[in-house]
Amino acid sequence: MALTLSELARLVDGDIVRGELDLLVDGIASLDEAGPSELSFLGNEKYRAQYLATRAAAVIVPRGVTEGPESSALIAADNPSFGFGLAVKHFVASLARTFTPGIHSRASVDESARLDPSKVRIHAGAVVMAGAQIGDGSEIGPNAVVGENARIGRDCLLHANVTLRERCILGDRVTLQPGAVIGSDGYGYEVVEGRHVKIDQVGIVEIQDDVEIGANTTIDRARFGRTVIGEGSKIDNLVQIAHNVQLGKHCLLVSQSGVAGSARTGDYVVVAAQAGVGGHVKIGAKSVLAGRAGATADLEGGQTYSGMPARPFMEEQRSRAMVRQLPKLAERVKALEKRSGA
């Protein structure tokens, strides 16, 4: 449904910088693809060239931006990306998830499972094993497996082919994307008489409220006790979290990152793509591990780290700058040796 510019400004909690109040906008698009009836946003300065060339009817911009393409109306907001997200929800409402309770005839639900068939949705091929508990409003996707005595809170969504193993716990409003595996055995072995002998992994995984887990991400059960994913944390696709990890609240883990066994993080920690946290390492709150960083020792909170082993970002940058100078320094040394006859 189309919105006027004034309606859009209210929706995104922004202020109109330029444009007619009754201008109609009927869709959303990126800056370089938006047409004369669509909305876009400027969320990063590296897209300024696209912003200046856009044909969008309106653009959500950061507060303080007053210049832009002459053909576009401007709405200033504190967080243009978030505001654009609100507009997206409006324009693609028809694509939003609909919840229709019921258990498909080709689902397998053990008679001892605890759930209200009129308040949950279980798709074809899903398996709910003995003693499992599923809260109202939750949905179990096609071919997903809920293990024995696992507990799922309210309004959770397990997409296709998710595995939630025995006794693991999901809080409320948890989303597991396709192929996620929660509660697989931790990677633990001891060498006995020259052979690798498996250590029993008898703990669980507990995922707290409002957590989202990406596709094909794996979170191992604890050797004993719990592997914990803190409230509000968001984990990307293809992430590995090992046994007995304690992840803080509202953390962000980006694709292909990994956290080794018994590591702990504070709240609001960011682990960027392909970065790793070593076993038993502690990461302080509000830290950022840059892409491909490797934390091999405890790190204080509130800083950005990079490199392997991870160290404060500027220190690592200075070190890399020095390394880049080594070829020139080597040439100077050779020249000095030649001049001195060494």
C-alpha positions as CSV (number, residue, x, y, z in Angstrom):
1,M,0.0,0.0,0.0
2,A,1.4,3.4,-1.0
3,L,2.3,6.0,1.6
4,T,2.6,9.7,1.4
5,L,5.9,11.3,2.4
6,S,4.4,12.6,5.7
7,E,3.1,9.1,6.5
8,L,6.5,7.6,5.8
9,A,8.2,10.2,8.0
10,R,5.9,9.1,10.9
11,L,6.5,5.4,10.2
12,V,10.3,5.7,10.3
13,D,10.3,8.3,13.1
14,G,12.1,10.9,10.9
15,D,11.8,14.5,9.8
16,I,11.1,15.7,6.3
17,V,14.1,17.7,5.1
18,R,12.8,18.2,1.6
19,G,9.8,17.2,-0.5
20,E,6.0,17.5,-0.8
21,L,4.0,16.1,2.1
22,D,1.6,14.3,-0.3
23,L,4.3,12.7,-2.4
24,L,3.3,9.1,-2.9
25,V,5.8,6.2,-2.4
26,D,4.7,2.7,-3.3
27,G,7.9,0.5,-2.9
28,I,11.4,0.1,-1.7
29,A,14.7,-0.5,-3.5
30,S,18.5,0.1,-3.3
31,L,19.9,3.5,-4.2
32,D,21.1,2.3,-7.6
33,E,17.9,0.5,-8.6
34,A,15.2,2.7,-7.1
35,G,12.7,4.3,-9.4
36,P,10.7,7.5,-9.2
37,S,8.1,6.0,-6.9
38,E,10.3,4.1,-4.6
39,L,12.0,4.6,-1.2
40,S,15.7,4.0,-0.5
41,F,18.2,5.0,2.2
42,L,21.8,6.2,2.8
43,G,23.3,4.1,5.6
44,N,27.0,4.3,4.7
45,E,29.1,7.0,3.3
46,K,30.8,4.7,0.8
47,Y,27.5,4.7,-1.1
48,R,27.4,8.5,-1.4
49,A,28.1,8.3,-5.2
50,Q,25.1,6.1,-5.7
51,Y,23.1,8.4,-3.4
52,L,23.9,11.4,-5.5
53,A,22.9,9.6,-8.7
54,T,19.7,7.9,-7.4
55,R,16.3,8.3,-9.0
56,A,14.4,7.3,-5.9
57,A,11.3,9.3,-5.0
58,A,12.5,9.6,-1.4
59,V,15.7,8.7,0.6
60,I,16.1,8.2,4.3
61,V,19.3,10.0,5.3
62,P,21.3,10.5,8.5
63,R,20.4,13.6,10.5
64,G,22.5,16.5,9.3
65,V,22.4,15.6,5.6
66,T,20.6,18.3,3.7
67,E,22.1,17.9,0.2
68,G,21.2,15.2,-2.3
69,P,19.8,14.4,-5.7
70,E,17.4,17.2,-6.8
71,S,14.7,14.7,-7.8
72,S,14.5,13.0,-4.4
73,A,12.7,13.9,-1.2
74,L,14.7,13.5,1.9
75,I,13.7,12.2,5.4
76,A,16.3,12.5,8.2
77,A,16.4,9.8,10.8
78,D,18.7,8.8,13.7
79,N,19.2,5.3,12.1
80,P,18.4,5.3,8.3
81,S,19.0,1.5,8.0
82,F,16.5,0.7,10.9
83,G,14.0,3.2,9.5
84,F,14.2,1.6,6.1
85,G,13.6,-1.7,7.7
86,L,10.4,-0.4,9.1
87,A,9.3,0.7,5.7
88,V,10.2,-2.7,4.2
89,K,7.9,-4.4,6.7
90,H,5.1,-2.1,5.5
91,F,5.6,-2.7,1.8
92,V,6.2,-6.4,2.0
93,A,3.6,-7.2,4.5
94,S,2.1,-9.8,2.2
95,L,5.3,-11.8,2.4
96,A,5.3,-11.9,6.2
97,R,5.1,-15.2,8.1
98,T,1.6,-16.4,8.8
99,F,1.0,-18.7,11.7
100,T,-1.7,-21.4,11.2
101,P,-1.8,-23.9,14.1
102,G,-2.0,-27.6,13.5
103,I,-0.1,-30.8,13.2
104,H,0.5,-32.2,9.7
105,S,-0.7,-35.7,9.1
106,R,2.9,-36.7,8.1
107,A,4.5,-35.3,11.2
108,S,5.6,-37.7,14.0
109,V,4.7,-36.5,17.5
110,D,5.3,-38.8,20.4
111,E,2.2,-39.1,22.6
112,S,4.2,-38.1,25.7
113,A,5.3,-34.7,24.1
114,R,3.8,-31.7,25.8
115,L,2.1,-29.2,23.5
116,D,-1.3,-27.8,22.6
117,P,-2.1,-28.8,19.0
118,S,-4.4,-25.8,18.7
119,K,-1.6,-23.4,19.5
120,V,1.5,-24.8,17.7
121,R,2.3,-25.6,14.1
122,I,4.2,-28.8,13.1
123,H,5.0,-29.4,9.4
124,A,5.3,-32.5,7.4
125,G,8.2,-34.8,8.2
126,A,8.9,-33.1,11.5
127,V,9.7,-35.4,14.5
128,V,8.9,-34.5,18.1
129,M,10.3,-37.1,20.4
130,A,9.2,-38.4,23.8
131,G,8.9,-35.8,26.6
132,A,9.6,-32.8,24.4
133,Q,7.8,-29.6,25.3
134,I,6.8,-27.0,22.8
135,G,5.4,-23.6,23.9
136,D,2.4,-21.8,22.4
137,G,2.9,-20.0,19.1
138,S,6.0,-22.0,18.1
139,E,6.4,-23.6,14.7
140,I,8.4,-26.7,13.8
141,G,9.5,-26.7,10.1
142,P,9.6,-29.6,7.6
143,N,11.9,-32.5,8.6
144,A,13.0,-30.7,11.8
145,V,13.8,-32.9,14.8
146,V,13.0,-32.0,18.4
147,G,14.9,-34.5,20.6
148,E,13.7,-36.3,23.8
149,N,12.9,-34.0,26.7
150,A,14.0,-30.9,24.7
151,R,12.1,-27.7,25.7
152,I,11.0,-24.9,23.3
153,G,9.5,-21.7,24.6
154,R,6.8,-19.5,23.2
155,D,6.7,-18.1,19.6
156,C,9.8,-19.9,18.4
157,L,10.5,-20.8,14.8
158,L,12.5,-23.8,13.8
159,H,13.0,-23.8,10.0
160,A,13.4,-26.9,7.8
161,N,15.9,-29.6,8.8
162,V,16.8,-28.1,12.1
163,T,18.0,-30.5,14.8
164,L,17.4,-29.7,18.4
165,R,18.9,-32.6,20.4
166,E,17.8,-34.2,23.6
167,R,17.3,-32.0,26.8
168,C,18.4,-28.8,25.1
169,I,16.4,-25.6,25.9
170,L,15.2,-22.7,23.8
171,G,13.8,-19.6,25.4
172,D,11.0,-17.5,23.9
173,R,11.1,-16.0,20.4
174,V,14.1,-18.0,19.3
175,T,14.6,-18.5,15.5
176,L,16.7,-21.3,14.1
177,Q,17.4,-21.1,10.4
178,P,17.5,-24.2,8.1
179,G,20.1,-26.8,9.0
180,A,21.1,-25.5,12.4
181,V,22.2,-28.2,14.8
182,I,21.8,-27.5,18.5
183,G,23.2,-29.9,21.0
184,S,25.6,-32.0,18.9
185,D,28.3,-33.7,21.0
186,G,31.2,-31.6,22.0
187,Y,34.6,-32.5,20.5
188,G,36.3,-34.2,23.3
189,Y,38.7,-37.1,23.3
190,E,41.5,-38.5,25.5
191,V,44.5,-40.6,24.3
192,V,44.4,-43.9,26.1
193,E,46.9,-46.6,25.2
194,G,47.6,-44.8,21.9
195,R,43.9,-44.5,20.9
196,H,41.6,-41.5,20.9
197,V,38.8,-42.4,23.3
198,K,35.6,-40.3,23.2
199,I,34.7,-38.3,26.3
200,D,30.9,-38.5,27.1
201,Q,29.2,-35.2,26.5
202,V,26.3,-35.2,28.9
203,G,25.5,-31.5,29.3
204,I,23.0,-29.4,27.3
205,V,22.7,-26.2,25.3
206,E,20.6,-23.4,26.6
207,I,19.6,-20.7,24.2
208,Q,18.0,-17.7,25.9
209,D,15.1,-15.4,24.7
210,D,15.2,-13.5,21.4
211,V,18.2,-15.3,19.9
212,E,18.6,-16.0,16.2
213,I,20.8,-18.8,14.9
214,G,21.9,-18.9,11.2
215,A,21.7,-21.7,8.6
216,N,24.0,-24.6,9.2
217,T,25.4,-23.2,12.4
218,T,26.4,-25.8,15.0
219,I,26.3,-25.3,18.8
220,D,27.7,-28.2,20.8
221,R,26.3,-29.5,24.1
222,A,28.5,-29.1,27.2
223,R,30.7,-32.0,28.4
224,F,28.7,-31.4,31.6
225,G,26.6,-28.4,32.7
226,R,25.5,-26.0,29.9
227,T,26.6,-24.3,26.7
228,V,24.8,-20.9,27.0
229,I,23.9,-18.4,24.3
230,G,22.9,-15.2,25.9
231,E,19.6,-13.3,25.4
232,G,19.3,-11.3,22.2
233,S,22.4,-12.6,20.6
234,K,22.5,-13.0,16.8
235,I,24.6,-15.7,15.2
236,D,25.2,-15.8,11.4
237,N,25.3,-18.8,9.1
238,L,28.2,-21.4,9.3
239,V,29.3,-20.5,12.8
240,Q,30.8,-23.1,15.2
241,I,30.3,-22.8,19.0
242,A,32.0,-25.5,21.0
243,H,31.1,-27.2,24.3
244,N,30.7,-25.3,27.5
245,V,31.0,-21.9,25.8
246,Q,29.2,-19.0,27.7
247,L,28.2,-16.3,25.2
248,G,27.0,-13.1,26.7
249,K,23.8,-11.2,25.9
250,H,23.3,-9.3,22.6
251,C,26.5,-10.6,21.0
252,L,27.0,-10.8,17.2
253,L,28.9,-13.6,15.6
254,V,29.5,-13.3,11.9
255,S,29.7,-16.1,9.3
256,Q,32.6,-18.7,9.6
257,S,33.7,-17.5,13.0
258,G,34.3,-20.0,15.8
259,V,34.4,-20.1,19.5
260,A,36.4,-23.0,21.1
261,G,35.5,-24.9,24.2
262,S,34.8,-23.2,27.6
263,A,35.5,-19.7,26.2
264,R,33.5,-16.9,27.7
265,T,32.4,-13.5,26.4
266,G,30.8,-10.5,28.0
267,D,27.7,-8.8,26.7
268,Y,27.7,-7.0,23.3
269,V,30.8,-8.7,21.9
270,V,31.2,-8.8,18.1
271,V,33.1,-11.6,16.5
272,A,33.6,-10.7,12.8
273,A,33.9,-13.1,9.8
274,Q,36.4,-15.9,10.1
275,A,37.6,-14.7,13.5
276,G,38.2,-17.2,16.3
277,V,38.2,-17.4,20.1
278,G,40.5,-20.0,21.6
279,G,39.6,-22.4,24.3
280,H,39.1,-21.1,27.9
281,V,39.7,-17.5,26.6
282,K,37.7,-14.7,28.2
283,I,36.6,-11.7,26.0
284,G,35.5,-8.6,27.8
285,A,32.1,-6.9,27.2
286,K,31.7,-4.6,24.2
287,S,34.8,-6.0,22.5
288,V,35.1,-6.4,18.7
289,L,37.2,-9.1,17.1
290,A,37.9,-7.9,13.6
291,G,37.8,-10.3,10.6
292,R,40.2,-13.2,10.8
293,A,41.5,-12.1,14.3
294,G,42.5,-14.9,16.6
295,A,42.0,-14.5,20.4
296,T,44.5,-16.8,22.1
297,A,44.5,-15.0,25.5
298,D,42.1,-13.1,27.6
299,L,41.1,-9.7,26.2
300,E,39.9,-6.6,28.1
301,G,36.4,-5.2,27.2
302,G,35.6,-2.1,25.2
303,Q,38.3,-2.4,22.6
304,T,38.7,-3.5,18.9
305,Y,41.2,-6.2,18.3
306,S,42.8,-7.6,15.1
307,G,45.5,-9.9,14.0
308,M,46.8,-13.3,15.1
309,P,47.3,-13.3,18.0
310,A,44.7,-10.6,18.5
311,R,45.9,-7.3,19.9
312,P,44.5,-3.8,20.0
313,F,43.6,-2.6,16.5
314,M,46.0,0.4,16.2
315,E,48.9,-1.6,17.6
316,E,48.3,-4.3,15.0
317,Q,48.0,-1.7,12.2
318,R,51.4,-0.2,13.2
319,S,53.0,-3.6,13.3
320,R,51.6,-4.4,9.8
321,A,52.9,-1.0,8.5
322,M,56.4,-1.9,9.8
323,V,56.3,-5.3,8.1
324,R,55.4,-3.7,4.8
325,Q,58.6,-1.6,5.1
326,L,60.8,-4.6,5.5
327,P,61.6,-5.1,1.8
328,K,62.8,-1.5,1.6
329,L,64.8,-1.8,4.8
330,A,66.4,-5.0,3.4
331,E,67.5,-3.1,0.3
332,R,69.0,-0.3,2.4
333,V,70.9,-2.9,4.4
334,K,72.3,-4.5,1.3
335,A,73.3,-1.2,-0.1
336,L,75.1,-0.2,3.1
337,E,76.9,-3.6,3.2
338,K,78.0,-3.2,-0.4
339,R,79.2,0.4,0.3
340,S,81.1,-0.7,3.4
341,G,82.6,-3.8,1.7
342,A,81.0,-6.1,4.3
